[in-house]
Amino acid sequence: MNARETPRHPTSITVHQRTRVLEVGFDDGKSFKIPFELMRVYSPSAEVQGHGPGQEILQTGKRDVEVAALEPIGNYAVLPRFSDGHETGIFSWDYLYFLGSQQDELWRKYEERLAKEGVDRDAPMGGAAASSCGHHH
């Protein structure tokens, strides 16, 4: 690490099952409540991100996903085990900070992408989205 880039470290991590948020306090005094759904939708794993730009797989039906377990990975990251079986995303401290600090923008991008692909946020994952019937508003 060079002198101008100070790594951020969490001072506290709390899994709030009832409200479905991961609360992370950082050593710069900032604290974020990151919804499990946002973490799941933006999981850094290859099965969500694909293998390059434009390869991301749109995640849907994750509103009620829970973090069943949170495993520390060394002293730089955590591995959440989600209730839908997803457990390959390693969330570094920097990535958690990014999710927390940019969540409004990330939600907006997610909603734009859903709209562009004509998919409902609560649609089940899988090929069903392409053949789903019209939306009821």
N, C-alpha and C positions, 0 to 999 in steps of 0.2 A: 504494500500500500504506500502511495506517495503522500506527502504531507498535506496536500490540498484536498485530498479526498478522505474525509473522516467516515469510516463505516458506522452506520447506525446500528445500535443494538437495542433489542427490546428490554425494558425493565420489568415488564409484566405481560403475561399472556393469559387471558381468561376465556374459556369456552362457555358461552351463555346458551344453553340448550333451549330454554324456553323462548327467548327472543331470536334465536338462530343467528347470533353474531359472534364473531371472534373479536374480543377487545384486546388491542395491543397498545401498550404504552412504550414510548421510545425514550432513549437517553437524551434527546434534544427537547424533552418536555411535551412533545406532541403525543396525543392519544387518539386512536381510531377505533371505530366499531365497524368491522367489515362483515357484511351479511354473508352467510354461508353460500347463498345462491350466487353472489358475485364471485366468491372464491371458486366455486364449482364451474361457473360459466367461463371464467378467465384462468382456469387451471393451466399452469405452465407445462403440463404433460404433452407428450407427442400425440396422444390420442385425441386431445382437444386442439392443440396448436397445429397439428399436421407436421409436415417436414419442410416447411418453408413458407414465405409470405404468400398469402392467398390460399393456403391449404387448410386454414382453420376450419374446424367442424363446428357448426352452430349448435350450441347446447340449448335444449328446451326442456320444459317440465321439471325444472330444478328449484322451484319456489319453496318446496317443503323439504328439500334435502337437509340432512343433518350431518354434523361432524361427529362420527361415532367414536373416534379416537384421534389424538394428536401426538405424533411421535417426533421427538427431537432428532435432528440429523446433525451430528457434530455440534458445533456452536455457531452455525451459520444459517440454519433453516429448520423448518418443520415439515412433516409429511402428514397431512390430514387424511384420515380414512373416512370417506363419505358414506352415508347410509345407502346410496345407490350402488355401492361396490367399487366406486372409483377410488383408486389409491396409488396412482402413479405420478401425482404432481408434487414436486418438491418446491415449497415456497420459501425462498431466501428472505432474509430480513429486509433487504432492499425491495424485493418484490411485494412483500406485505406492506411496506411503507408506500410504495407506488399505488397499490390497490386502495389503501386507506386514503391517501392524499388526493387521488384522482377519481374517486368513486363516482362523483356526479357526472364527469365526462365519460367514464366507462359505461355507466348505465345508459347515457344518451347514445353512445355508439352501439351498444347492444340492442337498444330499441330500434335504432335506425336499421340495423342489420336484419332484425326480425321483420320489420316493415318491408324492406327491400326484397326479402325472400318470401314474403307473404306467409309467414309462419307465426303462430301464436306462441307467446311466452310459455304457456302451460301445455303446449302440445307434447305428447309423448315422444321420446327420442325414437329414431328409426325411420324407415321409409314411409310410414303412415302420413307424414306431414304433406308429402306431395299429393296424396289422394284425399286429403281431408276436405270435408264439406265447408260451405261458407261460414263466416264468423257471425255470431249473434251478438249484437250490441244492445 
